[in-house]
Amino acid sequence: MFLDAQDFDLLPYSIPNLDSSNTFNVFVDKTEKDFLKKILGVLFFDSLVEGVEALPNEWDAEAEYEIGNEVVYGNDIFESLINDNLGNLPVEGVNWTQLPVNKWLLLTNGGNYTHNGRIYNFSGMVEMLKPLIFSLWMETNTDTLTGVGLVVSNTENSNRAYPGVFISRAWNDFHFKCYGDVNDYGASVANTFYGYLVANAESFDVDIDTDIYDNFASYLSIEFKNVGRKNIFDL
C-alpha cells in the first residue's frame, strides 16, 4: 500500500539479497495492513485503505494524459484539462487544474501540524513503516540473509553480526515515529503519527461511526493501540 522493494536499497534500512520474485512485496503489503489495523482499529483502517487506494498515480513526465485524468504531484492532485497532455508540469493553468486538498494524500506524505500552539512534524507513512518492515523481515529471515548485509569486519575476515541489534533498533525507530518517546502505555503528540491524527481529527470525523463514537478524537482515545518496544532479546 505504501512501500515496496525499491524503498529498501539505502541505509540504514537497506536489505541485501532481495530476490526478484514478488515474495517481499507480498510480505510488505500484508505486514503494513496487519499492523495498521492493529494500531488504528478496523473502522478507521478500512477508511484509510479505501482513501489511499483511491489516490491517482504519481505524475509521470513520459506518460500522455487525456482530459479528466488525475495525477498526484507532491501534496496535490491535478486534473488534466487537455488531451495529449505530455511532459507538461502539473501546475494550475491551461494544461492542468488543481483539485481540492486530499486528506489521505497529506496523511500519506506527512508534514507539519500544530497542537496546542506548537508546530510538529510527521514524517509520513513511508518513513514510519520502513523500519517496521525492515525489523520484521530481518527477524523472519535472519537465518537466510547473507552476502554484504549483516556483517561486522575484522582485520582477517567478516563475521555475521548479532541480528537482535538491527531488529530492535529498527522496531524502536518505528515506535518513536508512530507513538513517540514515551512508555508502552501511552502515545505522544510530538512529531508522531498519533500526533498528526490528533491535530487533524476533525477532518476524519466522517470516517468513523458517530453512533458508537462521539467523534474521531474519542475514537483515537479508545482504538489507537501501542504495539510496544523491543530490546535485542525481542522482549
N, CA, C and O of each residue as an XYZ file, in Angstrom:
940
protein
N       0.826     -1.218      0.000
C       0.000      0.000      0.000
C       0.856      1.263      0.000
O       0.552      2.228     -0.700
N       1.953      1.248      0.808
C       2.818      2.421      0.876
C       4.245      2.134      0.401
O       4.887      3.010     -0.181
N       4.747      0.924      0.641
C       6.144      0.601      0.375
C       6.266     -0.556     -0.598
O       5.335     -1.340     -0.780
N       7.447     -0.650     -1.227
C       7.798     -1.840     -1.992
C       9.304     -2.029     -1.904
O       9.980     -1.299     -1.179
N       9.837     -3.008     -2.640
C      11.247     -3.372     -2.527
C      12.186     -2.198     -2.806
O      13.271     -2.132     -2.228
N      11.792     -1.280     -3.674
C      12.655     -0.162     -4.028
C      12.934      0.774     -2.847
O      13.896      1.541     -2.876
N      12.104      0.710     -1.824
C      12.294      1.575     -0.665
C      13.361      1.055      0.292
O      13.639      1.692      1.308
N      13.966     -0.099     -0.019
C      14.905     -0.714      0.907
C      16.282     -0.909      0.273
O      16.943     -1.924      0.493
N      16.703      0.084     -0.518
C      18.014     -0.007     -1.155
C      19.017      0.983     -0.589
O      20.136      1.080     -1.093
N      18.635      1.727      0.460
C      19.531      2.711      1.058
C      19.618      2.489      2.564
O      18.645      2.084      3.201
N      20.804      2.762      3.128
C      20.981      2.691      4.572
C      20.139      3.769      5.252
O      19.891      4.805      4.636
N      19.691      3.577      6.482
C      20.029      2.445      7.353
C      19.144      1.223      7.170
O      19.310      0.231      7.879
N      18.199      1.279      6.224
C      17.273      0.159      6.057
C      17.430     -0.494      4.696
O      16.456     -0.758      3.990
N      18.684     -0.748      4.349
C      18.984     -1.493      3.133
C      18.894     -2.985      3.442
O      19.482     -3.457      4.415
N      18.156     -3.725      2.613
C      18.005     -5.166      2.813
C      18.743     -5.888      1.690
O      18.382     -5.746      0.522
N      19.767     -6.657      2.030
C      20.539     -7.350      0.996
C      19.796     -8.542      0.426
O      18.972     -9.169      1.091
N      20.112     -8.835     -0.826
C      19.689    -10.075     -1.458
C      18.177    -10.257     -1.553
O      17.674    -11.372     -1.414
N      17.457     -9.167     -1.788
C      16.035     -9.316     -2.072
C      15.895    -10.008     -3.422
O      16.455     -9.546     -4.417
N      15.149    -11.116     -3.465
C      15.020    -11.839     -4.732
C      14.096    -11.081     -5.683
O      13.437    -10.114     -5.300
N      14.067    -11.535     -6.904
C      13.314    -10.842     -7.944
C      11.843    -11.257     -7.972
O      11.069    -10.741     -8.778
N      11.455    -12.185     -7.095
C      10.059    -12.616     -7.060
C       9.218    -11.579     -6.328
O       9.731    -10.553     -5.881
N       7.948    -11.850     -6.212
C       7.036    -10.927     -5.558
C       6.915    -11.215     -4.061
O       6.079    -10.619     -3.382
N       7.735    -12.117     -3.550
C       7.625    -12.539     -2.151
C       7.727    -11.372     -1.194
O       6.912    -11.248     -0.280
N       8.711    -10.518     -1.387
C       8.922     -9.415     -0.460
C       7.770     -8.426     -0.510
O       7.299     -7.978      0.536
N       7.308     -8.078     -1.700
C       6.214     -7.115     -1.808
C       4.923     -7.652     -1.194
O       4.145     -6.884     -0.628
N       4.689     -8.952     -1.298
C       3.531     -9.560     -0.641
C       3.680     -9.451      0.870
O       2.725     -9.129      1.577
N       4.889     -9.724      1.357
C       5.170     -9.595      2.792
C       4.938     -8.161      3.261
O       4.327     -7.942      4.307
N       5.422     -7.185      2.494
C       5.262     -5.779      2.848
C       3.794     -5.400      2.929
O       3.360     -4.799      3.911
N       3.034     -5.744      1.911
C       1.621     -5.358      1.870
C       0.851     -5.963      3.044
O       0.049     -5.282      3.684
N       1.097     -7.233      3.319
C       0.393     -7.894      4.423
C       0.802     -7.299      5.768
O      -0.044     -7.061      6.629
N       2.099     -7.060      5.945
C       2.583     -6.531      7.221
C       2.055     -5.126      7.478
O       1.618     -4.813      8.585
N       2.096     -4.285      6.454
C       1.540     -2.935      6.590
C       0.091     -2.994      7.061
O      -0.288     -2.331      8.026
N      -0.697     -3.783      6.379
C      -2.123     -3.828      6.681
C      -2.392     -4.451      8.053
O      -3.252     -3.975      8.794
N      -1.664     -5.507      8.387
C      -1.859     -6.146      9.692
C      -1.577     -5.178     10.830
O      -2.351     -5.096     11.783
N      -0.474     -4.447     10.736
C      -0.092     -3.570     11.836
C      -0.918     -2.295     11.877
O      -1.244     -1.806     12.958
N      -1.259     -1.756     10.727
C      -2.105     -0.563     10.730
C      -3.497     -0.886     11.268
O      -4.104     -0.066     11.956
N      -3.997     -2.069     10.959
C      -5.294     -2.469     11.505
C      -5.199     -2.617     13.022
O      -6.114     -2.228     13.748
N      -4.085     -3.182     13.497
C      -3.895     -3.349     14.933
C      -3.778     -2.001     15.639
O      -4.307     -1.821     16.735
N      -3.086     -1.060     15.008
C      -2.857      0.251     15.616
C      -4.108      1.120     15.568
O      -4.453      1.775     16.552
N      -4.782      1.125     14.431
C      -5.862      2.087     14.180
C      -7.255      1.556     14.484
O      -8.199      2.339     14.593
N      -7.400      0.257     14.622
C      -8.732     -0.320     14.736
C      -9.332     -0.540     13.356
O      -8.954      0.128     12.394
N     -10.252     -1.463     13.264
C     -10.800     -1.891     11.966
C     -11.508     -0.751     11.244
O     -11.350     -0.586     10.035
N     -12.287      0.034     11.981
C     -13.128      1.045     11.344
C     -12.310      2.082     10.587
O     -12.558      2.315      9.404
N     -11.346      2.706     11.242
C     -10.552      3.733     10.562
C      -9.568      3.106      9.591
O      -9.250      3.703      8.563
N      -9.082      1.912      9.902
C      -8.196      1.227      8.963
C      -8.885      1.042      7.617
O      -8.283      1.299      6.574
N     -10.135      0.600      7.630
C     -10.865      0.399      6.371
C     -11.005      1.706      5.595
O     -10.882      1.723      4.371
N     -11.262      2.800      6.311
C     -11.374      4.107      5.648
C     -10.038      4.527      5.064
O      -9.983      5.079      3.965
N      -8.954      4.269      5.797
C      -7.613      4.605      5.319
C      -7.285      3.852      4.038
O      -6.820      4.450      3.068
N      -7.519      2.562      4.028
C      -7.235      1.753      2.835
C      -8.032      2.249      1.645
O      -7.492      2.411      0.551
N      -9.317      2.492      1.857
C     -10.170      2.970      0.765
C      -9.683      4.316      0.239
O      -9.625      4.528     -0.972
N      -9.334      5.224      1.149
C      -8.882      6.553      0.742
C      -7.563      6.527     -0.002
O      -7.406      7.205     -1.017
N      -6.608      5.744      0.498
C      -5.272      5.693     -0.117
C      -5.325      4.977     -1.461
O      -4.690      5.412     -2.422
N      -6.078      3.882     -1.537
C      -6.135      3.133     -2.792
C      -6.884      3.890     -3.880
O      -6.756      3.566     -5.060
N      -7.668      4.902     -3.492
C      -8.383      5.712     -4.483
C      -7.526      6.850     -5.032
O      -7.930      7.523     -5.980
N      -6.350      7.072     -4.448
C      -5.483      8.154     -4.920
C      -4.972      7.860     -6.333
O      -4.702      6.704     -6.658
N      -4.836      8.886     -7.173
C      -4.257      8.682     -8.511
C      -2.777      8.316     -8.414
O      -2.168      8.421     -7.349
N      -2.220      7.892     -9.517
C      -0.785      7.616     -9.580
C       0.005      8.915     -9.614
O      -0.523      9.978     -9.938
N       1.283      8.802     -9.271
C       2.186      9.945     -9.373
C       2.314     10.387    -10.828
O       2.275      9.568    -11.746
N       2.466     11.685    -11.019
C       2.669     12.214    -12.371
C       3.924     11.632    -12.993
O       4.964     11.546    -12.340
N       3.832     11.237    -14.243
C       4.943     10.664    -14.996
C       5.209     11.564    -16.196
O       4.346     11.732    -17.057
N       6.394     12.135    -16.250
C       6.729     13.076    -17.322
C       6.686     12.425    -18.699
O       6.572     13.119    -19.709
N       6.777     11.090    -18.748
C       6.799     10.404    -20.028
C       5.433      9.821    -20.400
O       5.274      9.215    -21.459
N       4.453     10.012    -19.514
C       3.112      9.492    -19.793
C       2.260     10.558    -20.474
O       2.449     11.755    -20.259
N       1.327     10.105    -21.291
C       0.430     11.021    -22.001
C      -0.947     10.960    -21.352
O      -1.534      9.885    -21.231
N      -1.458     12.113    -20.937
C      -2.728     12.175    -20.226
C      -3.819     12.796    -21.100
O      -3.564     13.619    -21.979
N      -5.036     12.362    -20.815
C      -6.191     12.875    -21.544
C      -7.042     13.729    -20.603
O      -6.806     13.758    -19.395
N      -8.021     14.412    -21.160
C      -8.921     15.250    -20.359
C      -9.572     14.400    -19.254
O     -10.123     13.331    -19.515
N      -9.493     14.901    -18.027
C     -10.104     14.209    -16.899
C      -9.180     13.294    -16.140
O      -9.506     12.887    -15.025
N      -8.024     12.951    -16.711
C      -7.061     12.130    -15.978
C      -6.510     12.900    -14.779
O      -6.259     14.103    -14.862
N      -6.327     12.193    -13.668
C      -5.818     12.827    -12.452
C      -4.456     12.246    -12.079
O      -4.188     11.065    -12.302
N      -3.607     13.091    -11.512
C      -2.277     12.669    -11.085
C      -1.957     13.293     -9.734
O      -2.490     14.343     -9.374
N      -1.072     12.622     -8.991
C      -0.520     13.177     -7.759
C       0.787     13.876     -8.092
O       1.632     13.329     -8.801
N       0.945     15.084     -7.579
C       2.193     15.821     -7.756
C       2.496     16.517     -6.432
O       1.862     17.509     -6.075
N       3.488     15.970     -5.708
C       3.769     16.500     -4.372
C       2.613     16.200     -3.436
O       2.179     15.054     -3.318
N       2.117     17.230     -2.775
C       0.986     17.079     -1.860
C      -0.345     17.438     -2.513
O      -1.345     17.628     -1.821
N      -0.359     17.531     -3.832
C      -1.555     17.981     -4.537
C      -1.988     16.971     -5.597
O      -1.204     16.134     -6.046
N      -3.246     17.073     -5.979
C      -3.794     16.276     -7.079
C      -4.238     17.229     -8.180
O      -4.907     18.228     -7.917
N      -3.860     16.913     -9.414
C      -4.197     17.740    -10.573
C      -5.003     16.919    -11.577
O      -4.830     15.708    -11.706
N      -5.887     17.621    -12.280
C      -6.696     17.009    -13.334
C      -6.321     17.620    -14.675
O      -6.222     18.839    -14.819
N      -6.116     16.747    -15.647
C      -5.741     17.221    -16.976
C      -6.912     17.943    -17.643
O      -8.054     17.486    -17.589
N      -6.603     19.083    -18.274
C      -7.620     19.872    -18.975
C      -7.568     19.688    -20.480
O      -8.415     20.202    -21.210
N      -6.553     18.940    -20.944
C      -6.381     18.777    -22.397
C      -6.088     17.319    -22.721
O      -5.690     16.551    -21.845
N      -6.281     16.944    -23.958
C      -5.836     15.652    -24.449
C      -4.373     15.753    -24.885
O      -3.833     16.845    -25.062
N      -3.752     14.592    -25.051
C      -2.336     14.549    -25.464
C      -1.470     15.398    -24.536
O      -0.573     16.113    -24.983
N      -1.755     15.306    -23.231
C      -1.043     16.110    -22.233
C       0.237     15.376    -21.847
O       0.237     14.533    -20.949
N       1.325     15.707    -22.536
C       2.595     15.002    -22.363
C       3.694     15.980    -21.961
O       3.941     16.964    -22.658
N       4.345     15.711    -20.848
C       5.503     16.498    -20.438
C       5.180     17.851    -19.837
O       6.092     18.617    -19.529
N       3.917     18.161    -19.663
C       3.543     19.444    -19.062
C       3.473     19.306    -17.539
O       2.688     18.515    -17.015
N       4.285     20.067    -16.848
C       4.348     20.002    -15.386
C       2.980     20.318    -14.794
O       2.344     21.285    -15.212
N       2.512     19.527    -13.831
C       1.207     19.805    -13.223
C       1.224     21.075    -12.367
O       1.653     21.061    -11.213
N       0.760     22.140    -12.947
C       0.570     23.412    -12.240
C      -0.757     23.990    -12.726
O      -1.208     23.693    -13.833
N      -1.367     24.807    -11.899
C      -2.629     25.426    -12.276
C      -2.437     26.267    -13.530
O      -1.542     27.111    -13.580
N      -3.277     26.043    -14.547
C      -3.140     26.787    -15.792
C      -3.972     26.175    -16.896
O      -5.049     25.633    -16.648
N      -3.464     26.263    -18.129
C      -4.242     25.796    -19.276
C      -4.180     24.280    -19.443
O      -5.059     23.691    -20.072
N      -3.141     23.639    -18.880
C      -2.978     22.194    -19.050
C      -3.561     21.377    -17.890
O      -4.063     20.269    -18.080
N      -3.482     21.945    -16.705
C      -3.909     21.232    -15.504
C      -4.711     22.162    -14.603
O      -4.545     23.382    -14.636
N      -5.592     21.558    -13.791
C      -6.242     22.310    -12.721
C      -6.052     21.556    -11.413
O      -6.144     20.329    -11.364
N      -5.787     22.312    -10.359
C      -5.538     21.700     -9.051
C      -6.858     21.375     -8.355
O      -7.742     22.226     -8.255
N      -6.982     20.159     -7.884
C      -8.191     19.719     -7.196
C      -8.100     20.044     -5.701
O      -7.015     20.347     -5.204
N      -9.220     19.986     -4.982
C      -9.192     20.285     -3.546
C      -8.215     19.393     -2.795
O      -7.892     18.294     -3.246
N      -7.747     19.869     -1.653
C      -6.798     19.134     -0.814
C      -7.369     17.758     -0.470
O      -8.544     17.633     -0.124
N      -6.536     16.739     -0.567
C      -6.951     15.367     -0.252
C      -6.286     14.940      1.059
O      -5.060     14.855      1.138
N      -7.083     14.678      2.068
C      -6.548     14.376      3.406
C      -5.748     13.072      3.432
O      -4.826     12.928      4.234
N      -6.099     12.117      2.555
C      -5.372     10.852      2.544
C      -3.993     11.020      1.923
O      -3.041     10.358      2.336
N      -3.881     11.889      0.946
C      -2.572     12.183      0.361
C      -1.692     12.902      1.375
O      -0.510     12.585      1.508
N      -2.261     13.869      2.090
C      -1.493     14.593      3.100
C      -1.056     13.666      4.228
O       0.062     13.782      4.731
N      -1.928     12.754      4.624
C      -1.565     11.789      5.653
C      -0.451     10.876      5.158
O       0.479     10.570      5.905
N      -0.537     10.444      3.920
C       0.489      9.573      3.346
C       1.851     10.250      3.343
O       2.849      9.649      3.743
N       1.894     11.494      2.895
C       3.165     12.211      2.762
C       3.660     12.811      4.066
O       4.849     13.094      4.215
N       2.737     13.008      5.022
C       3.130     13.657      6.272
C       3.350     15.145      6.083
O       3.097     15.692      5.010
N       3.819     15.790      7.128
C       4.067     17.227      7.066
C       3.914     17.856      8.436
O       3.751     17.162      9.439
N       3.969     19.175      8.467
C       3.840     19.895      9.728
C       2.399     19.909     10.212
O       1.464     19.875      9.411
N       2.227     19.958     11.523
C       0.906     20.106     12.128
C       1.060     20.871     13.442
O       2.146     20.926     14.019
N      -0.023     21.447     13.893
C       0.003     22.272     15.096
C      -0.868     21.650     16.179
O      -1.998     21.232     15.923
N      -0.335     21.595     17.375
C      -1.097     21.095     18.520
C      -0.785     21.973     19.732
O       0.372     22.144     20.113
N      -1.841     22.522     20.324
C      -1.694     23.414     21.482
C      -0.688     24.532     21.219
O       0.108     24.884     22.089
N      -0.737     25.084     20.005
C       0.085     26.225     19.663
C       1.515     25.906     19.283
O       2.282     26.821     18.985
N       1.895     24.660     19.282
C       3.259     24.269     18.914
C       3.243     23.522     17.579
O       2.303     22.789     17.268
N       4.303     23.726     16.801
C       4.398     23.102     15.482
C       5.248     21.837     15.573
O       6.351     21.850     16.120
N       4.712     20.743     15.027
C       5.414     19.470     14.993
C       5.442     18.959     13.560
O       4.887     19.579     12.653
N       6.099     17.812     13.372
C       6.180     17.232     12.031
C       6.006     15.726     12.090
O       6.612     15.047     12.920
N       5.169     15.214     11.196
C       5.043     13.770     10.989
C       5.742     13.427      9.689
O       5.476     14.049      8.660
N       6.626     12.453      9.718
C       7.494     12.155      8.579
C       6.794     11.416      7.448
O       7.384     11.246      6.382
N       5.565     10.974      7.642
C       4.831     10.302      6.580
C       4.821      8.794      6.742
O       5.599      8.238      7.517
N       3.934      8.133      6.006
C       3.729      6.706      6.182
C       4.929      5.874      5.737
O       5.251      4.868      6.370
N       5.584      6.277      4.669
C       6.742      5.510      4.199
C       7.847      5.520      5.241
O       8.387      4.468      5.584
N       8.189      6.702      5.749
C       9.267      6.805      6.733
C       8.901      6.128      8.043
O       9.780      5.608      8.730
N       7.631      6.123      8.404
C       7.219      5.461      9.641
C       7.250      3.940      9.497
O       7.718      3.240     10.395
N       6.752      3.428      8.371
C       6.602      1.985      8.218
C       7.881      1.287      7.763
O       8.030      0.082      7.966
N       8.793      2.020      7.158
C      10.013      1.391      6.650
C      10.785      0.646      7.741
O      11.142     -0.512      7.525
N      11.063      1.253      8.904
C      11.779      0.494      9.932
C      10.985     -0.690     10.478
O      11.579     -1.691     10.879
N       9.656     -0.595     10.500
C       8.837     -1.724     10.929
C       9.020     -2.908      9.983
O       9.265     -4.030     10.425
N       8.903     -2.655      8.687
C       9.062     -3.724      7.692
C      10.461     -4.314      7.771
O      10.632     -5.533      7.752
N      11.458     -3.445      7.861
C      12.851     -3.897      7.959
C      13.025     -4.824      9.152
O      13.600     -5.904      9.024
N      12.532     -4.409     10.306
C      12.691     -5.187     11.528
C      12.054     -6.562     11.402
O      12.673     -7.569     11.745
N      10.825     -6.608     10.912
C      10.110     -7.881     10.839
C      10.659     -8.795      9.749
O      10.678    -10.014      9.915
N      11.107     -8.212      8.629
C      11.712     -9.026      7.568
C      13.027     -9.633      8.043
O      13.300    -10.808      7.798
N      13.844     -8.822      8.728
C      15.107     -9.335      9.245
C      14.865    -10.416     10.292
O      15.578    -11.419     10.338
N      13.872    -10.207     11.115
C      13.539    -11.194     12.147
C      13.096    -12.503     11.515
O      13.471    -13.580     11.979
N      12.304    -12.413     10.466
C      11.774    -13.599      9.803
C      12.846    -14.331      9.009
O      12.791    -15.552      8.862
N      13.823    -13.584      8.497
C      14.788    -14.160      7.547
C      16.224    -14.138      8.051
O      17.155    -14.200      7.248
N      16.421    -14.054      9.338
C      17.772    -13.963      9.892
C      18.673    -15.090      9.430
O      19.851    -14.863      9.158
N      18.152    -16.284      9.338
C      18.987    -17.436      9.009
C      19.360    -17.514      7.540
O      20.260    -18.271      7.174
N      18.685    -16.742      6.684
C      18.952    -16.842      5.251
C      19.630    -15.613      4.672
O      20.070    -15.642      3.523
N      19.726    -14.530      5.441
C      20.367    -13.327      4.930
C      21.882    -13.495      4.954
O      22.473    -13.765      5.999
N      22.506    -13.331      3.778
C      23.949    -13.474      3.673
C      24.483    -12.359      2.801
O      23.823    -11.336      2.621
N      25.679    -12.550      2.255
C      26.221    -11.555      1.331
C      26.764    -10.359      2.068
O      27.425    -10.496      3.097
N      26.476     -9.152      1.527
C      27.072     -7.942      2.072
C      26.346     -7.428      3.294
O      26.825     -6.503      3.950
N      25.205     -8.004      3.616
C      24.430     -7.476      4.736
C      24.719     -8.186      6.032
O      25.111     -9.353      6.049
N      24.518     -7.459      7.133
C      24.618     -8.001      8.468
C      25.964     -8.666      8.753
O      26.004     -9.816      9.191
N      27.055     -7.960      8.511
C      28.366     -8.481      8.872
C      29.136     -7.426      9.648
O      28.903     -6.228      9.487
N      30.047     -7.878     10.482
C      31.000     -6.986     11.123
C      32.384     -7.409     10.675
O      32.662     -8.602     10.555
N      33.253     -6.444     10.427
C      34.554     -6.756      9.851
C      35.649     -6.763     10.901
O      35.599     -6.006     11.870
N      36.655     -7.638     10.698
C      37.895     -7.540     11.451
C      39.036     -7.560     10.460
O      38.803     -7.505      9.252
N      40.233     -7.635     10.927
C      41.380     -7.490     10.022
C      41.559     -8.685      9.098
O      42.254     -8.591      8.086
N      40.932     -9.812      9.441
C      41.154    -11.008      8.632
C      39.943    -11.402      7.801
O      40.092    -11.856      6.666
N      38.768    -11.238      8.343
C      37.580    -11.673      7.612
C      36.362    -10.932      8.128
O      36.479     -9.964      8.880
N      35.199    -11.394      7.719
C      33.949    -10.775      8.144
C      33.086    -11.813      8.849
O      32.957    -12.948      8.392
N      32.504    -11.406      9.962
C      31.639    -12.283     10.731
C      30.230    -11.700     10.790
O      30.050    -10.483     10.780
N      29.247    -12.574     10.852
C      27.872    -12.105     10.931
C      27.632    -11.392     12.255
O      28.036    -11.876     13.313
N      26.981    -10.252     12.189
C      26.657     -9.501     13.394
C      25.409    -10.068     14.044
O      24.585    -10.696     13.379
N      25.269     -9.848     15.344
C      24.082    -10.314     16.052
C      22.867     -9.541     15.554
O      22.825     -8.318     15.690
N      21.879    -10.223     14.981
C      20.770     -9.525     14.320
C      19.845     -8.801     15.278
O      19.138     -7.879     14.871
N      19.835     -9.204     16.557
C      18.934     -8.564     17.505
C      19.124     -7.066     17.598
O      18.161     -6.332     17.821
N      20.352     -6.599     17.432
C      20.639     -5.164     17.493
C      19.917     -4.436     16.368
O      19.271     -3.415     16.603
N      20.023     -4.952     15.149
C      19.396     -4.324     13.990
C      17.869     -4.394     14.084
O      17.166     -3.434     13.770
N      17.379     -5.549     14.521
C      15.940     -5.761     14.614
C      15.307     -4.820     15.629
O      14.301     -4.173     15.339
N      15.895     -4.744     16.815
C      15.316     -3.900     17.870
C      15.488     -2.421     17.565
O      14.595     -1.624     17.856
N      16.617     -2.042     16.984
C      16.851     -0.633     16.656
C      15.826     -0.137     15.639
O      15.288      0.961     15.780
N      15.558     -0.948     14.613
C      14.581     -0.551     13.597
C      13.174     -0.517     14.189
O      12.420      0.424     13.942
N      12.820     -1.526     14.960
C      11.494     -1.564     15.576
C      11.257     -0.325     16.428
O      10.192      0.287     16.358
N      12.243      0.043     17.227
C      12.076      1.189     18.121
C      12.070      2.513     17.365
O      11.499      3.493     17.842
N      12.698      2.552     16.194
C      12.585      3.732     15.333
C      11.149      3.869     14.837
O      10.587      4.964     14.834
N      10.559      2.748     14.418
C       9.141      2.759     14.050
C       8.289      3.226     15.236
O       7.408      4.070     15.077
N       8.553      2.681     16.407
C       7.787      3.026     17.607
C       7.866      4.526     17.880
O       6.857      5.153     18.205
N       9.051      5.099     17.750
C       9.235      6.524     18.005
C       8.425      7.363     17.022
O       7.798      8.346     17.418
N       8.432      6.985     15.738
C       7.717      7.764     14.725
C       6.201      7.607     14.828
O       5.446      8.502     14.448
N       5.775      6.478     15.336
C       4.341      6.234     15.461
C       3.794      6.782     16.777
O       2.779      7.479     16.785
N       4.455      6.473     17.881
C       3.943      6.792     19.217
C       4.728      7.878     19.955
O       4.173      8.591     20.790
N       6.009      7.998     19.646
C       6.838      8.973     20.343
C       7.703      8.344     21.407
O       7.639      7.139     21.651
N       8.505      9.162     22.032
C       9.456      8.708     23.054
C       8.748      8.676     24.405
O       9.003      9.511     25.272
N       7.861      7.703     24.571
C       7.060      7.583     25.785
C       7.039      6.130     26.221
O       7.592      5.265     25.541
N       6.399      5.856     27.360
C       6.333      4.479     27.826
C       5.361      3.673     26.968
O       4.718      4.214     26.069
N       5.263      2.400     27.248
C       4.473      1.499     26.416
C       2.965      1.652     26.616
O       2.187      0.936     25.986
N       2.550      2.560     27.469
C       1.126      2.660     27.779
C       0.497      3.959     27.292
O      -0.647      4.259     27.635
N       1.214      4.714     26.518
C       0.668      5.960     26.024
C       1.284      6.332     24.700
O       2.099      5.589     24.153
N       0.897      7.486     24.181
C       1.455      7.985     22.928
C       1.636      9.488     23.048
O       0.883     10.156     23.757
N       2.628     10.016     22.360
C       2.946     11.429     22.410
C       2.408     12.138     21.168
O       2.344     11.550     20.088
N       2.024     13.403     21.329
C       1.561     14.175     20.173
C       2.716     14.851     19.445
O       2.498     15.476     18.407
N       3.935     14.744     19.959
C       5.072     15.477     19.405
C       5.768     14.685     18.299
O       6.428     13.682     18.571
N       5.619     15.135     17.055
C       6.330     14.572     15.905
C       6.029     13.082     15.697
O       6.938     12.283     15.473
N       4.761     12.725     15.773
C       4.352     11.326     15.647
C       3.133     11.184     14.736
O       2.427     12.149     14.442
N       2.917      9.945     14.305
C       1.704      9.589     13.574
C       0.470      9.894     14.431
O      -0.506     10.470     13.953
N       0.534      9.503     15.681
C      -0.571      9.763     16.610
C      -0.840     11.263     16.717
O      -1.992     11.696     16.674
N       0.210     12.044     16.855
C       0.045     13.491     16.974
C      -0.588     14.103     15.741
O      -1.417     15.007     15.850
N      -0.201     13.615     14.555
C      -0.785     14.123     13.318
C      -2.280     13.840     13.278
O      -3.068     14.701     12.886
N      -2.671     12.642     13.680
C      -4.090     12.288     13.682
C      -4.871     13.126     14.689
O      -5.986     13.564     14.405
N      -4.290     13.348     15.856
C      -4.948     14.175     16.873
C      -5.145     15.594     16.356
O      -6.225     16.167     16.497
N      -4.100     16.159     15.756
C      -4.164     17.540     15.280
C      -5.154     17.715     14.132
O      -5.710     18.798     13.949
N      -5.373     16.657     13.362
C      -6.280     16.733     12.208
C      -7.554     15.916     12.425
O      -8.197     15.491     11.466
N      -7.906     15.705     13.670
C      -9.008     14.803     14.000
C     -10.326     15.196     13.337
O     -11.075     14.327     12.890
N     -10.614     16.485     13.268
C     -11.905     16.909     12.724
C     -12.095     16.480     11.276
O     -13.217     16.199     10.854
N     -11.017     16.429     10.519
C     -11.147     16.057      9.107
C     -11.487     14.578      8.936
O     -11.914     14.160      7.860
N     -11.297     13.778     10.003
C     -11.585     12.349      9.924
C     -12.868     11.970     10.664
O     -13.181     10.786     10.793
N     -13.601     12.949     11.144
C     -14.861     12.644     11.835
C     -15.825     11.857     10.963
O     -16.550     10.995     11.459
N     -15.838     12.149      9.665
C     -16.775     11.477      8.759
C     -16.401     10.018      8.518
O     -17.182      9.271      7.931
N     -15.214      9.605      8.963
C     -14.733      8.257      8.678
C     -14.963      7.280      9.821
O     -14.509      6.137      9.761
N     -15.664      7.717     10.861
C     -15.996      6.812     11.955
C     -17.507      6.837     12.189
O     -18.198      7.750     11.737
N     -18.001      5.845     12.885
C     -19.437      5.714     13.148
C     -19.806      6.542     14.371
O     -19.476      6.172     15.498
N     -20.481      7.648     14.154
C     -20.809      8.547     15.266
C     -21.924      7.989     16.156
O     -22.227      8.576     17.194
N     -22.531      6.879     15.772
C     -23.474      6.211     16.672
C     -22.734      5.459     17.774
O     -23.308      5.143     18.816
N     -21.460      5.179     17.533
C     -20.643      4.461     18.517
C     -19.671      5.403     19.215
O     -19.470      5.315     20.426
N     -19.064      6.316     18.435
C     -18.065      7.248     18.960
C     -18.561      8.675     18.768
O     -19.216      8.984     17.772
N     -18.247      9.538     19.722
C     -18.681     10.933     19.614
C     -18.043     11.611     18.408
O     -18.700     12.373     17.700
N     -16.767     11.334     18.176
C     -16.015     11.932     17.080
C     -14.729     11.133     16.905
O     -14.500     10.147     17.607
N     -13.888     11.566     15.960
C     -12.658     10.826     15.700
C     -11.686     10.913     16.872
O     -10.954      9.959     17.139
N     -11.671     12.043     17.572
C     -10.793     12.181     18.730
C     -11.125     11.131     19.788
O     -10.226     10.530     20.377
N     -12.413     10.913     20.025
C     -12.803      9.899     21.005
C     -12.489      8.498     20.481
O     -12.134      7.606     21.252
N     -12.621      8.309     19.165
C     -12.257      7.028     18.559
C     -10.778      6.721     18.813
O     -10.425      5.610     19.209
N      -9.926      7.711     18.584
C      -8.489      7.524     18.799
C      -8.188      7.147     20.240
O      -7.386      6.249     20.497
N      -8.823      7.828     21.176
C      -8.544      7.577     22.589
C      -8.898      6.158     22.996
O      -8.353      5.636     23.968
N      -9.811      5.527     22.257
C     -10.233      4.162     22.573
C      -9.505      3.131     21.726
O      -9.072      2.099     22.239
N      -9.368      3.401     20.437
C      -8.931      2.379     19.485
C      -7.442      2.407     19.144
O      -6.896      1.383     18.733
N      -6.773      3.545     19.301
C      -5.364      3.630     18.899
C      -4.515      2.811     19.863
O      -4.468      3.111     21.056
N      -3.842      1.778     19.355
C      -3.126      0.824     20.186
C      -1.617      0.948     20.030
O      -1.108      1.208     18.940
N      -0.916      0.757     21.138
C       0.535      0.780     21.173
C       1.052     -0.656     21.095
O       0.699     -1.479     21.940
N       1.882     -0.971     20.099
C       2.383     -2.343     19.951
C       3.639     -2.597     20.768
O       4.159     -3.713     20.761
N       4.146     -1.571     21.486
C       5.276     -1.778     22.387
C       6.627     -1.693     21.713
O       6.734     -1.650     20.488
N       7.658     -1.669     22.545
C       9.040     -1.614     22.060
C       9.676     -2.992     22.100
O       9.066     -3.961     22.553
N      10.926     -3.066     21.612
C      11.684     -4.299     21.667
C      13.107     -4.010     22.118
O      13.666     -2.956     21.811
N      13.686     -4.953     22.848
C      15.115     -4.893     23.096
C      15.800     -5.940     22.227
O      15.136     -6.602     21.429
N      17.095     -6.103     22.362
C      17.829     -7.003     21.470
C      17.469     -8.455     21.695
O      17.823     -9.318     20.891
N      16.760     -8.736     22.795
C      16.322    -10.111     23.051
C      14.881    -10.333     22.654
O      14.278    -11.346     23.009
N      14.305     -9.340     21.883
C      12.932     -9.424     21.413
C      11.934     -9.451     22.568
O      10.929    -10.160     22.519
N      12.224     -8.677     23.596
C      11.351     -8.591     24.776
C      10.807     -7.184     24.918
O      10.052     -6.905     25.849
